[in-house]
Amino acid sequence: MIDTDLFQNSYLLWPVAIAASVLWILFVWKEWSTPIKKRFYFHSLISLITILSLAMLALKPLSKRVVQSNAGVLLTNGYSQKHLDSLKKSIKGITILDYQENAQIGQVLDSLGNLFVLGNGVASYDFWQFENRSVRYLGAEVPSGIIDLKYTQENVLGEPLKIEGRYHNARASHRLVLQDGNSQGLDSLEFNSETIQAFELSTPLKAIGNFVFQLVEKDSLGEAILKEPLPFKVIDKNSLKILLVNSFPTFETKYLKNYLAEMGHEVVVRSQLTRGRYKFEYFNTKRIPIYRFGEKELENFDLLFIDGTSFRNLSTRSWTSIEKTIQHKGMGLFVQSEASLFDRSSKRHGLEFEKDGIPKATLNEFPKVLLEKFTFRFKDVDGIEEIHTSKGNLVTAYKRIQQGRIGASVIQNTYQLQLDGKTGIYRQFWSEIVNKLSKKKTLLTDWEVTNNFPLENHPFQFELRTSIEKPQVFSTDKYQIALRQHVDIPSLWSSTTYPKNKGWNSLLLKDKTHVGLDFFVVDSTTWQSLRTKRRQKANRRFFTAISDSFVERTITASIHPIWFFLVALFGFGYLWVYPKVFQN
């Protein structure tokens, strides 16, 4: 079947085809009586080519060819002039565009087949303009300064504020200092000559409220050359109800119960003396002994610590009650380390271990502190989630069991940290375990943001999960913010607002019984290195996802008729001259 898209005058295809066929049949009939058959076949071929050339003159056939589309380069902040000159040299006539945030450039991009982006990239709220386009992000140099930062913006009273990050192109002998709101130094470190340096600072939190500390870089003379605000919130302790079960009193339990009590938790300790006889201790709670592990007795506990021997000796009935409380009530279970924990025949906890032969380890959080451990490590299997790691190996981990969690650790004798004066490390070690495993409270309202350092008059996106059927959200200036409900999750709402004031701002629900959101708006001159690195990373991820290769454009054009005319002229000339010159 003939493709009609191959001809400019495709509507003449059938008339021309019929006329050409009739002409060729007439020519063949005329030449049929030629006595020399070779001459007949040759003349028939010449006539066919000539008639087809005439047909092509009428139909005007088209040809398709692939050409490179027009290219453009979008210049964003931080672009390299060297890269731009290289592009201009390799692609003649390339279109140069200057990027402006929130500017509409869709029409300009429509005229370009391929686009290069130089510099730090475009803002994430402008990504929509580049969807379904061929874009290659060439990037820019990594900025000097803090390029990675990790810390918790909502902390619990009594727990340490921990700041981790990476600094690019730090100067040797410069110091990074964590200061409070009164510019008092709380923690510090000195940089060396490495290009990229990891840093970690911490300080205990002693009051409730909203705070703004600072990360300050000082030179060798002690002069501040860089100040970055560090906003965070401190909330009151969430008192947990914890049960500790031991087959006999141990130093590990002694120090652990004291730490939990100091944190304000309600603690019940049950230590076995002889068969059927127990010793009970109570901290911050009523004196109610726990003799049996029934669902009714366990349902009010948030977390259960149990040593390996007691865990192994649990009756089937007791374990069934514990398992149901974990699954349906969300209680956490931590099995304390001892040799029986690693018995392969014990399948209750669902955790898998393998021998590594290493008796000591340093945790990633505390690289200079050597801890005792059993010569095992967790198997990194599906469903296992980390709490502590050591050089890529899991040493404290847990598995989710429906609403609750079961965890354990191969680290042992952590009380030695207390004896060695490393109280802060001891508390952080157990705090992370308690926070990960304890029963999760059901929140009526939960806020989530992706930008920890929003800017004044820039879009600030947030999500709200709430049990309120039709929530109403108001800004600090008492303006109502329109919400968009998720299509499939009716309790999930999202929106974008443009904060007008620097410093602490709030998003408030009309229903005062639900918690609002506090966020800190920073000045555009702060956290420039961090925001630049994050923008580069977001651009690299976005443009790689939408365009793996450049677009090739196909154009269609008519074949020049001179070629068909010359073929037809030659054919007619030969058929007209031959009988006159070469007659027998």
Secondary structure, DSSP 8 states (H G I E B T S, - for coil): ---GGGBTTGGGHHHHHHHHHHHHHHHHHHHTT-S-HHHHHHHHHHHHHHHHHHHHHHH-BEEEEEEE--EEEEE-TT--HHHHHHHHHHSTT-EEEE--TT---HHHHHT-SEEEEESS---GGGGGGGTTSEEEEEE----SEEEEEE--SEEETTSEEEEEEEEES--TT-EEEEE-TT--EEEEEE--S-SEEEEEEEEE--S-EEEEEEEEEE-TTS-EEEEEEEEEEEE-----EEEEEESS--HHHHHHHHHHHHTT-EEEEEEEEETTEEEEEEESS------S--HHHHTT-SEEEEEHHHHHT--HHHHHHHHHIIIII--EEEEE--GGGG-TT--SS---EEE----EEEETTEEEEEEEB-SEEE---TTEEEEEEETTEEEEEEEEETTEEEEEESB--THHHHHTT-HHHHHHHHHHHHHHHS-----SEEEEES-SS-BTTS-EEEEEEES-SS--EE-TTS-EE--EE-SS-TTEEEEEE---SSEEEEEEESSTTS--EEEEEB-TTSSHHHHHHHHHHHHHHHHHHH-SS--EEEEEEE--THHHHHHHHHHHHHHHHHHHHS--
